[in-house]
Amino acid sequence: MDAAEQRTAAKQHGFEQMKTTTLKAVQQFAQATPDAIAIEGDEIHLSYSALLSEVESVNRYFQSRGFNCIALLMDNSPAWVVFDLAAQMAAITLVPLPPFFTSNQIQHSLADAGAEVLISDQTAPLSALLPHARPRPIPKVAGQSCWQVTLPTASHNRPMLHNIAKVTYTSGTTGTPKGVCLTQTAMDSVANSLKRAIGITAHERHLVLLPLAVLLENVGGIYTPLLAGGRCLIPKLSRAGIMGATELNAGKMIDAIRHAEANTIILLPQMLQALTHEMQRGAPLPEKLRFIAVGGAPVSQRLLNEATSQGLPVYEGYGLSECGSVVAVNTPERHRPGSVGKVLPHIAIKFSDEGEILLAGTLFKGYLNHSPRSDEWYPSGDLGHLDSDGYLYLTGRKKSCFITSFGRNVAPEWVEKELTQHPAINQAVVFGEARPYNIAIIVPHSTDNRSLKRIEAAISEANQQLPDYAQVSDWLFADEPFTIANQQLTATGRARREQIWQHYNEHIDQRYHQHGATAERSQHAIL
């Protein structure tokens, strides 16, 4: 073990000595501050003592049925949190199902996990998913009616579910969800790291805006405040402005933030963009906000600068489901624009010869129904580096890197980030595998920016920051923005490159064919 690894080991040992579990924290606050509000929903408030009572009741219900693995398909509510904590208390596996999953993705997840029962706050989704099943009511949880459906016994074994607290499914860049197996220790390690890094206290009010089935909100928005004895405000998604899988009502979101007097929130890049746009149109700044974490997908520096100029306390972070969500984050005390912050103490980091980020520490156990992890270091698939002060920078995805016909390696995310820093460009995806130059698919920031000259100027400005082999020599207007609805964007805002390529490859090939290897850099086309 070299000196750097010894320091990392010592840091992690000290961190292990300081951390506690979310469930233990709830039990402690139920004794120390029993009347303090832990969970606030649309129609019910739960003190720490009331929350613990609800959790113990559901735990007894789970134990009496002998469940080993349950799936949860619910809107955001205090009941969601009760089910989560009760599963921890009962030492059974919880499978949260995101509301934006398609029916096929949900069916796959249920079969893959071998869940014995599916619990929901509505009967309609259960009947639609399982038309031959009969939803049965269960005792009210946190004042909310819920139903369950018994699922067919799984035909496969579930060796990975031993000591697994949660299987979180992430669709990533493909349509088939993959189950990430996490221990409660791993998730609580992340929450303890966040609590200390952000400085969460018992007086903090965190507003939940993302679906609780999203691990980032589950860990950062529930576990972290509860560890500090703080308050989690959990409106239904529609009241927070989240309308289905792809629509966002920014006005409702701002109203929810202001009404909740929230101190902290977590946003995806698209949500931050909508919030910033509303601020630019004159919406008043939510006065109580002190920390907005933004992540889930790359964030353009232009958007971060615009948000900051409007007075929004925005801090970019980085994480992976395989790491229990957050790996690094900027904070008010440690903030370096352009980076994703400093690595949290539960994680160790190093880099491969190719620049890929390798991670160790309290990580996931493996993918469900795949061989357990055996290597200490997990290859993240992300490329990056640390600066001399320990701030982490991302430069792209290893598998999305392409090699030009001149043998140059290009990380497209690097180029795209430069493009989207310009106010005229909202989204961009770059291609150039085995080609003499790079082509970008461009989504303008607004219809007013659908101008050749404005886009040309934006690309020229970006190219000045790039070496010649990474510069964009040709571009096309996209037919429409990249969205979840057209399957060109993941739920966290990452571009689905393969789907975008399938849609535009004929147009791209035609451009290369027309221009040949000596194409003029100033030539463009509009689809």
Secondary structure by P-SEA (a helix, b strand, c coil): ccaaaaaaaaaaaaaaaccccaaaaaaaaaaacccccccccccccccaaaaaaaaaaaaaaaaaacccbbbbbccccaaaaaaaaaaaaacbbbbbbbccccaaaaaaaaaaacccccccccaaaaaaacccbbbbbccccccbbbbbbbcccccccccccccccbbbbbbccccbbbbbbbcaaaaaaaaaaaaaaacccccbbbbbccccccccccccccaaaaaacbbbbbcccccccccccccccaaaaaaaaaaacccbbbbcaaaaaaaaaaaaacccccccccbbbbccccccaaaaaaaaaacccccccccccccccccccccccccccccccccccccccccccccccccccccccccccccccccccccccccccccccbbbbbccccccccccccccccaaaaaaaaaaccccccbbbbbbccccbbbbbccccccccccaaaaaaaaaaaaaaccccccccbbbbbcccccccccccccccccaaaaaaaacaaaaaaaaaaccccccccccccc
